[in-house]
Amino acid sequence: MNLRTARARLVTTFRVAALIAASAGLLAACGESKEPEPIPVEESVFGDQVEAIQRTEEQVKEMEARKQDLDAQLQEAEGDLRNDPAQ
């Protein structure tokens, strides 16, 4: 074996090794990567605003229920007045 043949084999060996290393690196990069779970909104800087919105929504529901009760009472009272022949 002469020097040129040995050098060509060495270069080929290095190229194959580089190709194998690059392939292994690509395969490792393509592996399963799990993104970290985001923190709950309540624990973030927006937690206070989220709680305020939730409280407001609860208050709106309570106010709507109260309005329905008052509307029912008003209709009942108006119905009594309409059916009263004294007026």
Buried (B, 14 or more C-beta within 10 A) or exposed (E): EEEEEEEEEEEEEEEEEEEEEEEEEEEEEEEEEEEEEEEEEEEEEEEEEEEEEEEEEEEEEEEEEEEEEEEEEEEEEEEEEEEEEEE
